[in-house]
Amino acid sequence: MAMTDSQFHQLADEMFQSIDNAIELAIDEQDADIDIDASGNVLQLEFEDGSKIVINKQEPLHQIWLATKFGGYHFSYIEGKWIDERNGGEFMPFVLESILKQGGLNLSL
């Protein structure tokens, strides 16, 4: 059964919120310098070195797009998980690894 736009937004917003919460906790615990800007369909993380990770919702495709300094990735919701259709990787472990590599921030969800 196809996902509705409202289901897509609910799933994506929950994921955005869990990333935001994990970063806020890490900022307190690890004294990290990271700016979080959430507006509309975009969650942008800016690190101390000026590099960014941008996560945005692509509503027409029901995908989450992730841009890091290492490349761009597209995730679709498949069988209860956000999966990169090119390499089969899961979104959350990948975004946590990207934040660690790019910003030195160790998050736990």
N, C-alpha and C positions, 0 to 999 in steps of 0.2 A: 504494500500500500504506500502510495506517495505521501511524503511529508507535506503538511500545510505550511504556509508562511509563518503563521503564529507558533506552530510547533518548532519550526526552525529557530525563530527568534528566542523562544523560551530556552531551548537547549544551548544556543550560543551565548545568551545572556548569563545563564548559570555558569558556563565555563569562564566567561570574562570575569564574573564576580569571584570565582574561586582563585583565579590568577591574581586578581587585585588583592584579595584577602591574604594570600600567601606572601605577596610582595610587601604588604604593609607589616606583616608579622616579621619578615626577614629584615626590613628596615630597622625595626625596633631592636631585634636580637643581634643583628650583624653590623649595625651602624652603617648601613649601605647608603650610597648616594644614587638614587634612581628616581626619575620623575615619571609619574603615571598620568597620562592624559586620556580620559575616556570621553569621547563625544560621538553621539550618533552610533554609527555602525563600526567605529574604529577604536581600538585600544592601542595606544602608543606608549612604549617604554623607552625612556632615554637614559643612557648610562653616563657615568662620570667622564668617559673618554669622548662623549658626544655621539657615539654610535646609537642606533635605534633598532628596536624590533617593533614592527607594525603588524597588528592582527586585525583583519577586518572581515566583516560579514558580506558575502556576496549573495544577497537574497534571491536574485533570479535563478541562480545555480544551486541554491541551498548548500553553499560551500563556505568554509572558513579559509581565508588566505593568510599566509604568514610570510612576512618579509624580514630576513635577517641579513647581516653583512655577509653571510655565507651563501645566500640564495633565496629564491622564492619557492613556496610550497603551497599546494592546494589540498584541502582535506574535505572529504565527504563523510556524511554520517551513514555508516554501514553496520548493520547488526549491533546497534547500541554503542558504537564507538566512532570517534572522528579518525578517519584513516586517510593517509596520503596515498592516492591512487597510483602514483608512480612506483613507490617503493614499499607500500604496505605498512609503513610505520604509523604508530599511534600518535595523535596530537600531543597529549599531555606530557608523556616522557620526552618527546622531541622538543617541545617548547621549554621544558625545565632544563634540558641539556643545553639548549641554545642560550638561555639566560645565564647559565653557569659559565659557558664558554665566552660569551660576549661581555657579560657584566660582572662575572666573578661572584654572583649571588647564588647561594645554594638554597633552593626552595623545597619545601615539602608540602604535599597536598593530601 
